[in-house]
Amino acid sequence: MAAARDAGFLLIDDPLYDIRALDAAAHALKARGMRAEAFRRDGARPLYDALQRAYQCVRRDGAVSGIIAQGAGCDCALALACQLPSDRLVLVEPMRWRDDGPVGRQLKRIRAFARQNAAFCVADALIIPGPHTDDRLLKRLARDLGGAVTRLRPAEEMWSNGKEVLNLGIFQFLRDGVWPKSLAEKSEMCIIYG
């Protein structure tokens, strides 16, 4: 396995909104010695062309590479992972969306490509639903992907109170390709009772 410092990741926020939710994750990965860049759209270039260029900038041959995406950005990440070499794929709150603006039209084409070619995505995938994510969408997505899929069911309190645990789990998944096992999966197995 390549050293963690050689790993490179592209982080794609939801392109329908100008919310930079993954900037902190990019900084956290950089602090751990990884190459990580949050995707910034260049308005002059078509969306998918800009995504491909950005991903090629963080990839390095022989090193672990991958994509982290949120919301409608999950369709972009899946399309990239179907077409370009990718070891890890993290999809946070994949969702159904509807937007007929210029970005929405480009995203519809990207989503159609991603869904038709999902079997060609052989990356280890981690799917993290949000509190309001449609479970049918997640089941279909997990079934269609060509690589190993870990599908979490984080409780609502993890989104509000346990983000550090979630972030640490994502980091370990990016590094190792597997979701970390908890120390005690059943309360009966705990040494310390609270």
KETOR-639748 format. One record per residue (C-alpha): residue number from 1; residue in one letter; x, y, z. Coordinates in nm, 3 decimals, padded with zeros to 5 digits, m for minus. Layout:
BEGIN
PT_NUM_A_X_Y_Z
...
end
This chain:
BEGIN
PT_1_M_00.000_00.000_00.000
PT_2_A_00.126_00.346_m00.083
PT_3_A_00.210_00.574_00.206
PT_4_A_m00.070_00.802_00.324
PT_5_R_00.133_01.106_00.221
PT_6_D_00.124_00.988_m00.142
PT_7_A_m00.255_00.964_m00.145
PT_8_G_m00.451_01.224_m00.340
PT_9_F_m00.819_01.311_m00.314
PT_10_L_m01.059_01.543_m00.493
PT_11_L_m01.345_01.681_m00.284
PT_12_I_m01.661_01.779_m00.472
PT_13_D_m01.924_01.987_m00.296
PT_14_D_m02.279_01.995_m00.428
PT_15_P_m02.253_02.192_m00.757
PT_16_L_m02.613_02.315_m00.732
PT_17_Y_m02.535_02.526_m00.427
PT_18_D_m02.241_02.747_m00.339
PT_19_I_m02.180_02.581_m00.003
PT_20_R_m01.822_02.485_00.068
PT_21_A_m01.894_02.209_00.318
PT_22_L_m01.592_01.996_00.225
PT_23_D_m01.325_02.266_00.263
PT_24_A_m01.263_02.161_00.624
PT_25_A_m01.224_01.799_00.516
PT_26_A_m00.964_01.903_00.256
PT_27_H_m00.767_02.087_00.526
PT_28_A_m00.792_01.787_00.762
PT_29_L_m00.658_01.551_00.494
PT_30_K_m00.374_01.792_00.413
PT_31_A_m00.289_01.810_00.785
PT_32_R_m00.251_01.430_00.778
PT_33_G_m00.006_01.460_00.490
PT_34_M_m00.237_01.375_00.200
PT_35_R_m00.286_01.572_m00.119
PT_36_A_m00.643_01.699_m00.117
PT_37_E_m00.812_01.969_m00.318
PT_38_A_m01.166_02.101_m00.297
PT_39_F_m01.311_02.133_m00.647
PT_40_R_m01.373_02.490_m00.764
PT_41_R_m01.569_02.524_m01.084
PT_42_D_m01.423_02.727_m01.366
PT_43_G_m01.725_02.892_m01.531
PT_44_A_m01.557_02.905_m01.873
PT_45_R_m01.506_02.530_m01.898
PT_46_P_m01.785_02.267_m01.907
PT_47_L_m01.840_02.111_m01.564
PT_48_Y_m01.723_01.757_m01.646
PT_49_D_m01.408_01.880_m01.824
PT_50_A_m01.321_02.088_m01.518
PT_51_L_m01.383_01.787_m01.289
PT_52_Q_m01.155_01.563_m01.498
PT_53_R_m00.873_01.820_m01.493
PT_54_A_m00.906_01.873_m01.118
PT_55_Y_m00.898_01.499_m01.048
PT_56_Q_m00.592_01.447_m01.268
PT_57_C_m00.413_01.715_m01.062
PT_58_V_m00.450_01.522_m00.734
PT_59_R_m00.382_01.175_m00.876
PT_60_R_m00.035_01.026_m00.879
PT_61_D_00.047_00.694_m01.046
PT_62_G_00.111_00.416_m00.797
PT_63_A_m00.053_00.603_m00.509
PT_64_V_m00.397_00.574_m00.356
PT_65_S_m00.639_00.821_m00.513
PT_66_G_m01.004_00.889_m00.471
PT_67_I_m01.298_01.123_m00.460
PT_68_I_m01.517_01.253_m00.179
PT_69_A_m01.846_01.411_m00.279
PT_70_Q_m02.160_01.550_m00.125
PT_71_G_m02.518_01.585_m00.251
PT_72_A_m02.548_01.622_m00.628
PT_73_G_m02.166_01.611_m00.640
PT_74_C_m02.197_01.235_m00.580
PT_75_D_m02.311_01.194_m00.941
PT_76_C_m01.996_01.378_m01.054
PT_77_A_m01.774_01.160_m00.835
PT_78_L_m01.934_00.842_m00.962
PT_79_A_m01.892_00.951_m01.326
PT_80_L_m01.523_01.022_m01.266
PT_81_A_m01.469_00.690_m01.087
PT_82_C_m01.636_00.504_m01.377
PT_83_Q_m01.398_00.656_m01.627
PT_84_L_m01.068_00.727_m01.448
PT_85_P_m00.862_00.510_m01.208
PT_86_S_m00.990_00.556_m00.854
PT_87_D_m00.918_00.353_m00.541
PT_88_R_m01.164_00.510_m00.296
PT_89_L_m01.500_00.677_m00.338
PT_90_V_m01.690_00.846_m00.052
PT_91_L_m02.047_00.956_m00.127
PT_92_V_m02.198_01.175_00.145
PT_93_E_m02.575_01.227_00.126
PT_94_P_m02.634_01.113_m00.232
PT_95_M_m02.974_01.248_m00.330
PT_96_R_m03.234_01.299_m00.595
PT_97_W_m03.231_01.655_m00.716
PT_98_R_m03.408_01.868_m00.967
PT_99_D_m03.273_02.182_m01.127
PT_100_D_m03.322_02.300_m01.483
PT_101_G_m03.061_02.578_m01.475
PT_102_P_m02.738_02.560_m01.677
PT_103_V_m02.556_02.361_m01.410
PT_104_G_m02.858_02.132_m01.366
PT_105_R_m02.861_02.044_m01.737
PT_106_Q_m02.493_01.949_m01.727
PT_107_L_m02.550_01.748_m01.409
PT_108_K_m02.836_01.556_m01.572
PT_109_R_m02.599_01.434_m01.844
PT_110_I_m02.333_01.348_m01.587
PT_111_R_m02.588_01.161_m01.372
PT_112_A_m02.715_00.963_m01.672
PT_113_F_m02.358_00.862_m01.763
PT_114_A_m02.275_00.772_m01.402
PT_115_R_m02.585_00.557_m01.350
PT_116_Q_m02.546_00.374_m01.683
PT_117_N_m02.181_00.296_m01.614
PT_118_A_m02.184_00.239_m01.236
PT_119_A_m02.070_m00.122_m01.282
PT_120_F_m01.740_00.012_m01.420
PT_121_C_m01.669_00.188_m01.089
PT_122_V_m01.447_m00.067_m00.914
PT_123_A_m01.329_00.167_m00.638
PT_124_D_m01.391_00.077_m00.275
PT_125_A_m01.700_00.287_m00.204
PT_126_L_m01.832_00.429_00.122
PT_127_I_m02.190_00.558_00.110
PT_128_I_m02.299_00.782_00.398
PT_129_P_m02.668_00.874_00.391
PT_130_G_m02.792_01.194_00.546
PT_131_P_m03.085_01.211_00.785
PT_132_H_m03.330_01.254_00.495
PT_133_T_m03.168_01.041_00.221
PT_134_D_m03.402_00.809_00.030
PT_135_D_m03.313_00.450_00.122
PT_136_R_m03.430_00.312_m00.216
PT_137_L_m03.177_00.531_m00.396
PT_138_L_m02.898_00.403_m00.169
PT_139_K_m02.989_00.037_m00.220
PT_140_R_m02.994_00.076_m00.598
PT_141_L_m02.666_00.267_m00.597
PT_142_A_m02.493_00.009_m00.373
PT_143_R_m02.623_m00.274_m00.593
PT_144_D_m02.507_m00.114_m00.918
PT_145_L_m02.148_m00.030_m00.817
PT_146_G_m01.878_m00.268_m00.940
PT_147_G_m01.645_m00.248_m00.637
PT_148_A_m01.673_m00.325_m00.268
PT_149_V_m01.941_m00.109_m00.104
PT_150_T_m01.974_m00.010_00.261
PT_151_R_m02.306_00.152_00.336
PT_152_L_m02.339_00.329_00.668
PT_153_R_m02.655_00.402_00.856
PT_154_P_m02.537_00.683_01.080
PT_155_A_m02.780_00.789_01.342
PT_156_E_m02.906_01.145_01.335
PT_157_E_m02.699_01.224_01.644
PT_158_M_m02.381_01.130_01.457
PT_159_W_m02.446_01.417_01.217
PT_160_S_m02.489_01.664_01.500
PT_161_N_m02.275_01.532_01.787
PT_162_G_m02.043_01.271_01.640
PT_163_K_m01.887_01.442_01.340
PT_164_E_m01.534_01.381_01.467
PT_165_V_m01.603_01.006_01.485
PT_166_L_m01.750_01.017_01.134
PT_167_N_m01.452_01.218_01.002
PT_168_L_m01.202_00.979_01.163
PT_169_G_m01.385_00.682_01.009
PT_170_I_m01.378_00.848_00.666
PT_171_F_m01.005_00.917_00.701
PT_172_Q_m00.937_00.553_00.792
PT_173_F_m01.152_00.436_00.500
PT_174_L_m00.956_00.659_00.261
PT_175_R_m00.628_00.527_00.396
PT_176_D_m00.713_00.156_00.426
PT_177_G_m01.022_00.099_00.207
PT_178_V_m01.233_m00.041_00.490
PT_179_W_m01.460_00.116_00.751
PT_180_P_m01.302_00.076_01.098
PT_181_K_m01.468_m00.168_01.336
PT_182_S_m01.584_m00.021_01.662
PT_183_L_m01.407_m00.140_01.976
PT_184_A_m01.725_m00.291_02.112
PT_185_E_m02.007_m00.367_01.875
PT_186_K_m02.241_m00.480_02.153
PT_187_S_m02.288_m00.318_02.490
PT_188_E_m02.231_m00.659_02.657
PT_189_M_m01.879_m00.659_02.516
PT_190_C_m01.783_m00.326_02.672
PT_191_I_m01.535_m00.338_02.956
PT_192_I_m01.636_00.001_03.085
PT_193_Y_m02.005_00.049_03.154
PT_194_G_m02.135_00.404_03.173
end
